Amino acid sequence: MLGLSGLAAYTGFFEICKPKKGEKVFVSAASGSVGNLVGQYAKTLGCYVVGCAGSPDKVKLLIEKLGFDQAFNYKEETDLNSTLERYFPDGIDVYFDNVGGEMLEAAISNMNLYGRVALCGVISEYTNVGKRATPNMLDIIYKRITIRGFLAGDYMHLFPEFISATIDHLSTGKMHVLEDISIGLETVPSAFVGLFRGYNIGKKIVQVSDDFGDK
């Protein structure tokens, strides 16, 4: 949580999306290592937050443990555009994108004027060269939507600020750590493959030893 995934969530949300209290925020892959933190940061600011995930258990976790206002299982939805219209009847102000593809297209269609989109990842496109997002460019122009990609490394100068703010939220119970731990070096291959199949919940960690020595 206090590593690069956390830094990506913190800086992508606060530096790129420039959120304001009360704005409507959508987070894709919301149970992943970055998405779950984005949603939690948004709630600390007082935003209305909806996340999407890939199973009923993940949806339940987002709402009951992490405090998302709403969440849905994208695998159960046949029309993502209509789904987002249902959860955001007044439109989306901020979209934090971790998946690309059709989800990005649907989010753009539901954005408000001067909406902001942070492009952190495109997990739906990594293993499918034929799948590429094609958002409606007229929506982007006429709604004056800002879309920006970024890397956590771009914001290393904000690492101390990120650590301080996040530790404060953890100590007051406003944020929660979400980790998915596999035991043993032999689990590395399955853990890696699981990232692309949506098996992980939160930050995926492989614990290779119980012996940390005296250090």
Residue frames relative to the residue before (quaternion, step in Angstrom):
aa qw qx qy qz dx dy dz
M 1.0000 0.0000 0.0000 0.0000 0.00 0.00 0.00
L 0.7508 0.3669 -0.1969 0.5127 3.56 1.02 -0.79
G 0.5461 0.5951 -0.3995 0.4335 3.56 1.21 0.58
L 0.8241 -0.2481 0.1691 0.4803 3.56 -1.17 -0.59
S 0.5946 0.5521 -0.3800 0.4440 3.61 1.06 -0.59
G 0.6666 0.4959 -0.2916 0.4742 3.54 0.96 -0.88
L 0.6440 0.5187 -0.3202 0.4623 3.57 0.98 -0.84
A 0.6296 0.5317 -0.3270 0.4626 3.59 1.02 -0.81
A 0.6605 0.5019 -0.3046 0.4680 3.57 0.94 -0.90
Y 0.6928 0.5001 -0.2812 0.4370 3.57 0.82 -1.02
T 0.7503 0.4018 -0.2324 0.4707 3.57 0.71 -1.04
G 0.6238 0.5359 -0.3522 0.4468 3.58 1.01 -0.70
F 0.6949 0.4673 -0.2750 0.4723 3.54 0.97 -0.84
F 0.7840 0.3709 -0.1986 0.4564 3.57 0.63 -1.09
E 0.7361 0.4262 -0.2467 0.4645 3.61 0.94 -0.80
I 0.7500 0.3723 -0.2118 0.5039 3.59 0.98 -0.79
C 0.7426 0.4148 -0.2315 0.4721 3.58 0.81 -0.99
K 0.1606 -0.8295 0.5204 0.1236 3.60 1.20 -0.48
P 0.0757 0.8568 -0.5069 0.0568 3.60 0.77 1.00
K 0.2115 -0.7425 0.6204 0.1381 3.52 -1.31 0.47
K 0.6324 -0.5380 0.4013 0.3868 3.54 -1.16 0.62
G 0.8035 0.2805 -0.2225 0.4756 3.55 -0.95 0.93
E 0.5308 0.6317 -0.4245 0.3728 3.60 1.20 -0.15
K 0.4659 -0.6801 0.5082 0.2492 3.52 -1.29 0.51
V 0.0933 -0.8319 0.5452 -0.0437 3.52 -0.56 1.30
F 0.1120 -0.7716 0.6242 0.0507 3.55 -1.00 0.93
V 0.0761 -0.7940 0.6031 0.0038 3.57 -0.92 0.99
S 0.2124 -0.7662 0.5916 0.1336 3.59 -0.78 0.99
A 0.7889 0.1790 -0.2044 0.5512 3.57 -1.20 0.61
A 0.1355 0.8771 -0.4512 0.0937 3.52 1.08 0.85
S 0.6753 0.4541 -0.3157 0.4879 3.61 1.19 -0.20
G 0.4964 0.6673 -0.4146 0.3694 3.58 1.30 0.13
S 0.7529 -0.4306 0.2606 0.4240 3.55 -1.31 0.12
V 0.7214 0.3832 -0.2330 0.5276 3.59 1.11 -0.66
G 0.6790 0.5459 -0.2996 0.3888 3.56 0.78 -1.05
N 0.6543 0.5204 -0.3328 0.4364 3.59 0.90 -0.83
L 0.6609 0.4992 -0.3042 0.4706 3.57 1.09 -0.68
V 0.6008 0.5542 -0.3580 0.4513 3.57 1.04 -0.74
G 0.6663 0.5078 -0.2981 0.4576 3.56 0.89 -0.95
Q 0.6698 0.4958 -0.3008 0.4638 3.56 0.98 -0.82
Y 0.6215 0.5199 -0.3427 0.4754 3.60 1.02 -0.75
A 0.6501 0.5300 -0.3156 0.4437 3.57 0.96 -0.89
K 0.6594 0.5004 -0.3127 0.4658 3.58 0.99 -0.76
T 0.6214 0.5306 -0.3574 0.4524 3.61 1.02 -0.66
L 0.6739 0.4900 -0.2856 0.4735 3.58 1.18 -0.56
G 0.5213 -0.6536 0.4070 0.3681 3.56 1.25 -0.32
C 0.4068 0.7072 -0.4748 0.3300 3.57 1.14 0.64
Y 0.4471 -0.5994 0.5762 0.3299 3.54 -1.38 0.25
V 0.0546 -0.8478 0.5257 -0.0428 3.59 -0.54 1.19
V 0.0340 -0.7629 0.6456 -0.0049 3.53 -0.98 0.99
G 0.0812 -0.8001 0.5933 0.0351 3.56 -0.96 0.89
C 0.2304 -0.7388 0.6038 0.1909 3.56 -1.22 0.36
A 0.0216 -0.7764 0.6293 -0.0266 3.53 -1.17 0.74
G 0.5637 -0.6794 0.3941 0.2556 3.55 -1.30 0.19
S 0.7690 0.2326 -0.1899 0.5644 3.60 1.17 0.37
P 0.6304 -0.5413 0.3929 0.3940 3.59 -1.19 0.44
D 0.6363 0.5367 -0.3337 0.4424 3.59 1.01 -0.77
K 0.6520 0.5057 -0.3145 0.4693 3.58 1.01 -0.79
V 0.6268 0.5354 -0.3288 0.4608 3.55 1.01 -0.82
K 0.6541 0.5167 -0.3006 0.4635 3.57 0.94 -0.92
L 0.6476 0.5278 -0.3098 0.4540 3.58 0.98 -0.87
L 0.6421 0.5406 -0.3311 0.4311 3.57 0.92 -0.88
I 0.7232 0.4358 -0.2454 0.4762 3.56 0.92 -0.91
E 0.7735 0.4092 -0.2089 0.4366 3.56 0.71 -1.09
K 0.7623 0.3501 -0.2097 0.5024 3.61 0.98 -0.71
L 0.7913 0.3459 -0.1692 0.4750 3.57 0.84 -0.95
G 0.5094 -0.7172 0.3803 0.2855 3.58 1.24 -0.05
F 0.3041 0.7358 -0.5417 0.2695 3.59 1.16 0.44
D 0.5171 -0.6429 0.4619 0.3254 3.59 -1.06 0.66
Q 0.7820 -0.0469 0.0625 0.6183 3.54 1.04 -0.85
A 0.0091 0.7751 -0.6314 -0.0216 3.55 -1.28 0.32
F 0.0806 -0.8018 0.5900 0.0498 3.57 -1.18 0.48
N 0.4566 -0.6505 0.5426 0.2719 3.52 -1.32 0.52
Y 0.3437 -0.7828 0.4803 0.1962 3.57 -0.31 1.24
K 0.5982 0.5823 -0.3610 0.4157 3.60 1.18 -0.50
E 0.6795 0.4730 -0.2828 0.4843 3.56 1.24 -0.39
E 0.6365 0.5358 -0.3170 0.4553 3.57 1.30 -0.09
T 0.2736 -0.7839 0.5405 0.1365 3.57 -0.87 0.97
D 0.7700 0.1921 -0.1058 0.5991 3.59 1.23 -0.41
L 0.2582 -0.8169 0.4974 0.1363 3.57 -0.02 1.30
N 0.6055 0.5631 -0.3613 0.4311 3.57 1.04 -0.66
S 0.6792 0.4725 -0.2775 0.4884 3.57 0.94 -0.91
T 0.6044 0.5656 -0.3472 0.4407 3.56 1.08 -0.73
L 0.7000 0.4530 -0.2747 0.4788 3.56 0.86 -0.94
E 0.5847 0.5516 -0.3733 0.4632 3.60 1.11 -0.55
R 0.6518 0.5253 -0.3055 0.4538 3.56 1.06 -0.81
Y 0.7395 0.4054 -0.2318 0.4848 3.59 0.91 -0.87
F 0.7720 0.2209 -0.1293 0.5818 3.57 1.22 -0.45
P 0.0735 -0.8393 0.5379 0.0301 3.61 0.45 1.14
D 0.7279 0.3755 -0.2256 0.5275 3.58 1.20 -0.49
G 0.6451 -0.5617 0.3080 0.4165 3.57 1.24 0.38
I 0.4622 -0.6654 0.5302 0.2499 3.54 -1.39 0.34
D 0.2791 -0.7599 0.5653 0.1585 3.58 -0.91 0.92
V 0.8016 0.1038 -0.0026 0.5888 3.56 0.99 -0.91
Y 0.0276 -0.7757 0.6303 0.0129 3.56 -0.94 0.93
F 0.1373 -0.7605 0.6316 0.0624 3.56 -0.78 1.09
D 0.1391 -0.8523 0.5040 0.0175 3.55 -0.28 1.32
N 0.0539 -0.7952 0.6039 -0.0001 3.52 -0.86 1.08
V 0.7438 0.4509 -0.2082 0.4474 3.60 1.23 -0.21
G 0.2920 -0.7655 0.5266 0.2267 3.62 1.03 -0.64
G 0.6695 0.5626 -0.3275 0.3578 3.56 -1.13 -0.72
E 0.8435 -0.1719 0.1423 0.4886 3.53 -1.17 -0.74
M 0.6028 0.5645 -0.3681 0.4272 3.60 1.09 -0.61
L 0.6396 0.5085 -0.3230 0.4774 3.58 0.99 -0.77
E 0.6362 0.5341 -0.3253 0.4518 3.58 0.94 -0.86
A 0.6843 0.4831 -0.2858 0.4654 3.59 0.89 -0.95
A 0.6410 0.5283 -0.3289 0.4493 3.58 0.99 -0.80
I 0.6388 0.5278 -0.3218 0.4581 3.58 0.94 -0.88
S 0.6516 0.5290 -0.3114 0.4456 3.58 0.99 -0.84
N 0.7523 0.3825 -0.1966 0.4990 3.58 1.17 -0.59
M 0.4383 0.7100 -0.4531 0.3139 3.58 1.25 0.20
N 0.4436 -0.6618 0.5423 0.2668 3.52 -1.26 0.56
L 0.6880 -0.4187 0.3693 0.4636 3.54 -1.33 0.05
Y 0.8442 0.1048 -0.1253 0.5105 3.55 -1.03 0.91
G 0.2440 0.7775 -0.5329 0.2281 3.57 1.07 0.73
R 0.2407 -0.7686 0.5788 0.1278 3.56 -1.20 0.59
V 0.1073 -0.7894 0.6041 0.0182 3.53 -0.98 0.96
A 0.1451 -0.7615 0.6272 0.0759 3.57 -0.84 1.03
L 0.1992 -0.7859 0.5784 0.0903 3.56 -0.69 1.11
C 0.0616 -0.8334 0.5488 -0.0209 3.56 -0.25 1.32
G 0.8063 -0.0819 0.0898 0.5788 3.58 1.06 -0.73
V 0.2039 -0.7607 0.6034 0.1255 3.55 -1.32 0.32
I 0.0488 -0.8669 0.4956 0.0227 3.55 0.77 1.08
S 0.6407 0.5310 -0.3381 0.4395 3.62 1.07 -0.61
E 0.7255 0.4382 -0.2347 0.4759 3.58 1.21 -0.42
Y 0.4923 0.6977 -0.4241 0.3016 3.60 1.18 -0.36
T 0.8051 0.2665 -0.1169 0.5168 3.57 0.89 -0.92
N 0.7001 0.3755 -0.2640 0.5469 3.59 1.25 0.28
V 0.2330 -0.8197 0.5090 0.1213 3.57 -0.04 1.31
G 0.6492 0.5305 -0.3218 0.4400 3.59 1.20 -0.36
K 0.6673 0.4806 -0.2956 0.4861 3.58 1.25 -0.22
R 0.1503 0.7721 -0.5999 0.1460 3.54 -0.58 1.20
A 0.4954 -0.6679 0.4675 0.2998 3.56 -0.94 0.87
T 0.0424 -0.7803 0.6239 0.0120 3.57 -1.05 0.83
P 0.0744 -0.8365 0.5424 0.0258 3.60 0.43 1.18
N 0.5855 -0.5824 0.4438 0.3479 3.54 -1.24 0.55
M 0.3304 -0.7872 0.4886 0.1803 3.57 -0.33 1.24
L 0.5979 0.5567 -0.3713 0.4412 3.60 1.09 -0.56
D 0.6085 0.5376 -0.3483 0.4684 3.58 1.07 -0.73
I 0.6572 0.5237 -0.3109 0.4440 3.56 0.91 -0.93
I 0.6874 0.4837 -0.2799 0.4638 3.56 0.95 -0.90
Y 0.7618 0.4113 -0.2327 0.4430 3.57 0.60 -1.14
K 0.6968 0.4230 -0.2789 0.5077 3.60 1.14 -0.49
R 0.3601 -0.7623 0.4641 0.2719 3.59 1.34 -0.02
I 0.2066 0.8119 -0.5129 0.1871 3.55 0.98 0.92
T 0.2560 -0.7458 0.5980 0.1436 3.55 -1.03 0.88
I 0.0213 -0.7843 0.6195 -0.0254 3.58 -0.80 1.08
R 0.0906 0.8174 -0.5606 0.0972 3.56 -0.71 1.05
G 0.2840 -0.7305 0.5986 0.1656 3.51 -0.99 0.92
F 0.0022 -0.8108 0.5848 -0.0222 3.57 -1.16 0.49
L 0.2535 -0.7150 0.6245 0.1857 3.53 -1.38 0.21
A 0.5874 -0.5929 0.4112 0.3667 3.56 -1.04 0.74
G 0.6231 0.5794 -0.3348 0.4049 3.57 1.05 -0.74
D 0.5505 0.6152 -0.3933 0.4047 3.56 1.23 -0.37
Y 0.7843 0.3476 -0.1344 0.4960 3.56 1.15 -0.62
M 0.2040 0.8069 -0.5302 0.1620 3.58 1.06 0.65
H 0.5987 0.5764 -0.3657 0.4190 3.59 1.13 -0.53
L 0.6857 0.4541 -0.2812 0.4946 3.60 1.25 -0.31
F 0.3498 0.7728 -0.4739 0.2363 3.58 1.28 0.11
P 0.6615 0.4924 -0.3377 0.4538 3.66 0.81 -0.80
E 0.6420 0.5214 -0.3220 0.4607 3.60 0.98 -0.83
F 0.6421 0.5287 -0.3040 0.4645 3.56 1.00 -0.91
I 0.6672 0.5009 -0.3029 0.4607 3.59 0.87 -0.94
S 0.6710 0.5125 -0.3006 0.4437 3.57 0.85 -0.95
A 0.6924 0.4791 -0.2842 0.4585 3.57 0.82 -0.99
T 0.6823 0.4988 -0.2929 0.4471 3.58 0.92 -0.91
I 0.6381 0.5136 -0.3302 0.4691 3.59 0.96 -0.78
D 0.6172 0.5377 -0.3418 0.4616 3.58 1.03 -0.74
H 0.6747 0.4903 -0.2932 0.4673 3.60 0.90 -0.91
L 0.6396 0.5173 -0.3232 0.4679 3.58 1.04 -0.75
S 0.6858 0.5045 -0.2902 0.4370 3.57 0.88 -0.92
T 0.7178 0.4150 -0.2469 0.5016 3.58 1.15 -0.58
G 0.5299 -0.6670 0.3880 0.3519 3.57 1.29 0.03
K 0.4550 0.6953 -0.4451 0.3338 3.58 1.25 0.23
M 0.7667 0.1937 -0.1299 0.5982 3.58 1.26 -0.37
H 0.2117 -0.7787 0.5833 0.0924 3.53 -1.22 0.59
V 0.4534 -0.6661 0.5258 0.2727 3.55 -1.16 0.71
L 0.0644 -0.7837 0.6177 0.0080 3.54 -0.94 0.96
E 0.1166 0.8078 -0.5605 0.1403 3.56 -0.35 1.29
D 0.1874 -0.7464 0.6321 0.0909 3.54 -1.20 0.72
I 0.0539 -0.8553 0.5141 -0.0354 3.58 -0.16 1.33
S 0.1423 -0.7454 0.6475 0.0693 3.54 -0.99 1.00
I 0.3173 -0.7690 0.5317 0.1591 3.56 -1.02 0.83
G 0.7958 0.3184 -0.2466 0.4522 3.57 -0.90 0.98
L 0.5603 -0.6290 0.4351 0.3180 3.54 -1.03 0.88
E 0.6265 0.5705 -0.3354 0.4118 3.57 1.09 -0.68
T 0.6313 0.5408 -0.3373 0.4418 3.61 1.22 -0.26
V 0.4095 0.7402 -0.4613 0.2675 3.60 1.25 -0.10
P 0.6772 0.4892 -0.3320 0.4380 3.67 0.76 -0.87
S 0.6942 0.4623 -0.2908 0.4688 3.59 0.82 -0.91
A 0.6157 0.5406 -0.3451 0.4577 3.58 1.09 -0.68
F 0.6611 0.5071 -0.3043 0.4618 3.58 0.96 -0.85
V 0.6653 0.4928 -0.3020 0.4726 3.57 0.87 -0.94
G 0.6317 0.5702 -0.3241 0.4133 3.55 1.04 -0.81
L 0.5662 0.5991 -0.3820 0.4178 3.58 1.16 -0.54
F 0.7237 0.4337 -0.2366 0.4819 3.58 1.00 -0.85
R 0.6947 0.4376 -0.2714 0.5022 3.56 1.27 -0.22
G 0.5234 -0.6872 0.3817 0.3287 3.54 1.30 0.16
Y 0.3634 0.7585 -0.4767 0.2558 3.59 1.15 0.52
N 0.6678 0.5431 -0.3134 0.4011 3.58 1.02 -0.74
I 0.1741 -0.7300 0.6476 0.1318 3.52 -1.30 0.49
G 0.8042 0.0779 -0.0980 0.5810 3.57 -0.41 1.20
K 0.7767 -0.3160 0.2586 0.4796 3.53 -1.25 -0.54
K 0.2987 -0.7541 0.5589 0.1723 3.60 -0.75 1.06
I 0.0001 0.7983 -0.5991 0.0619 3.55 -0.76 1.14
V 0.1792 -0.7475 0.6282 0.1205 3.56 -1.07 0.81
Q 0.1979 -0.7772 0.5905 0.0900 3.56 -0.61 1.17
V 0.1915 -0.8342 0.5117 0.0751 3.57 -0.43 1.21
S 0.8124 0.0669 -0.0328 0.5784 3.60 1.20 -0.29
D 0.3669 -0.6983 0.5659 0.2399 3.52 -1.25 0.52
D 0.6471 0.5225 -0.2916 0.4724 3.54 1.32 -0.29
F 0.0448 -0.8161 0.5759 -0.0165 3.58 -0.36 1.26
G 0.4785 -0.7045 0.4186 0.3155 3.57 1.28 0.16
D 0.7123 -0.4379 0.3369 0.4328 3.53 -1.29 -0.33
K 0.6131 0.5746 -0.3505 0.4137 3.59 1.24 -0.34
